[in-house]
Amino acid sequence: MRLDLWITYALLDLWLSLTPGPAVVTVIGQGVRHGWRRAAFGAAGISSANLLFFGLSAAGVGAFIAASPVLYLGLRWGGIAYLAWTAVRLLLSRESALGKVREVEGRPGPLFRQALAVQLSNPKAIVFFTAILAPFLDTSAAWSIPAQVGVLALTTTLTEFPVLVGYAALASHGSRLLPAGRLGLWQDRLAGCCLLGVVGWLVVRGS
């Protein structure tokens, strides 16, 4: 797997993890009500759902590659277009993604299941994971596609989990630095700019 592809993916994943969304909202709500240590079980639920999405996405991408290189090329450029569309949405957002989340019992099991359900019930998540995988897979590399997907899945887990726990810790301690209001909007816009940069790099690399 190419090092430049992995570094770009890791940076993209970091910025997207920092951008407020359903996963961040969930762990913040859990952190406020039950403390960051309990909210870590919610973060684990989010990561578990993401690993499932990676598995499903990898199977889909692998099928495209096996069926036809042309189909895979279409999936790759479709993924780049999807990333560009996501960047534009972040840049044009008018209000932060943060909101209220339903309260659940503070034991590890319910917190884990709530976060798992939140992520699995997001219909855009599987599409998003499929979209971002294809542009970062190198069909000419010595590593197999499953091995490359495994590296990307591990990268996402090791990146997103501490970010989610960090948000929960800020919420637990009542920090004013939580991404609400205009700060949340600027996070969205900054993530959108970074995402556009990644899109440009992928376009140049693939041309």
N, C-alpha and C positions, 0 to 999 in steps of 0.2 A: 504494500500500500504506500502511495506517495506521501512523503512527509508534509509537503505543502498542502495537499488535500486535507490531511488530518488536522493540521494547525488551523486552517481556515474553518473547518467544521467545528473544532473546539471553541474558537472565538465566537462563531455564530451561535453555537449552543449556549455559551455563557450569556450573551446579550439577550437571547430569547428567554433564558431562565430568569433574568433580572426583570423582564417586562411583566407587569401585573396581568394576571389572567385568572381563570378558575382555580388552578392549582395554588397560586399564591394567596388568593382570597380564602381558600379553604384552610390552609395552614395558619394564616393570620388569625382567622376566627378561632381556630383551636388553640393557638398560642395565647390569645387574650383570655380565654375562658379556663384553660387547663394547664397553662405553662408550656414552655418550649420543649421540655423533655417528653411530655405526653404528645405534643404536636409532632415530634419526630416520627411517631408511628403513622401519622397522617402523611408525612413526607415519604415514608416507606411505601405507603399505599399508592401514591402517585408514581413512584419509581417502578413499582410492580406492574402497574397498568402500562407504563411506557415500554417495559420489556416485552409485554405481550404484543403491543403495537409493532415493535421492532420485528418480532417473529413473523407476524402476519404480513408486514410490509416486505420483509426479506423474501418470503415465499412468492409474493406477487412480482417483485422485481426479478427474482430468479426465473419465474415462468416466462416473463417477457424476454429475457436474455436467451433462454433455451428455445423460444419460439422463433425469434427473428432479431438480428441486430438492428434492423430498421425500426421494429417496434420499440426496442430499448432506446434507440436514439430519440424516438418520439416521446417516450416517457421522460427521458433526461431533459429535453427542452421544455416539456410540459411542466416539469418540476421547477425549472428556472423561472418560467412564467408565473408559476404559483408563488414562488418566493418574492418576485417583483410585486405581485398583487398584494401580498401580505405587507410588504414594506410601505406601499402607497397607503394602505388602510391605516397603518400605524402613524404615518405622517399626517394624515387627514383626520385622525381621531379628535373628537371634541370633548370627551370626558373620559376619565380614568376608568379602567376595567374593574376597579375595586368596588365591592358592595357588601351586602350582608350575606351571611351564610347560616344555614339552619344549624341550631345547636344540637349536639348529641351528647350522650353519656361519656364521661371522661376516662373510661377504661381503654386500654390499648386496642382491644378488638374492635369496638365501635368506631374509634377514631380512624383506624386503618381501613375499615370497610367503607366509611363515609368518603374518605379521600379516593379510594379505589373506584367507588361508584361514580364520583364526580368526574374523574378522568375517563373512565370507560363510557360514560354517557355523553361525552362530547363527540358528536358525529364528525366534526372536522379533524379530530386528532389522527385517525387512521389515514385520512387523505393527506394530512400534513406530513406525517412520518413517511408515507410513500413518496411524497414529492421531494422531501429533502434528502432521501437516501440516494436516489438515482444519480444526481449530479456529483456525488462524492464517492462513487464506486468506480474503480479502475479495472475495466475488463481485460486489460493487457498486463496487469500485475501478476506476479508470481503467486500472490496470496489468492485463495479462492474467495468467491463472493460471500459465502457464509462467514468466513474468517474476518473479512473486512466489515461485514455488518456487526459481528461480535465486538470488534474494536470500537465501532461507532456507538453501539449500545452501552458498552462499558464507559465510554467517554461521557455520554449523556448522564448516566447514573452518577458517576463521580463528580460531575459538574452541578447537576440540578439538585441533588439531595442536600449538600451543604448550603446551597443558596436558599432552599425552602426552609431549612432549619434556622438559618440566619434571620429570615423574615419572621419566623415564629418567635425567635428570641427577642427581636426588636418589639414585636407586639406584646410579648409577655412582660417586658419591662416598661411598657407604656411610652416608648420612644416617639418623639415628634418627627422622626426621620422616616416614618412609614410612608410609602408612596401613595399619598392621597392628594386630591385636588390637582393643582398646577404641577406639583412635583411629579405626580403620576403621569401627567400629560407629557412632560419633558422626557421622562423615561421612555415613553412610547415613541416619541419623535427621534430620540437618540438611537433607539433600537432600529427604527425604520431607516435612518441614514446608514447605519452599519450594515443592515441587511441589503440595501441598495449597492453598497460597496462590494459585498460578497457576490451579488448577482452580476455586477460588472466584471469581476474577476473570472467568474465561471464562463461568461460569454466570451471573453477574450481567450481564455484557455481552450474553449471548445471550438473556436472559429478557425 
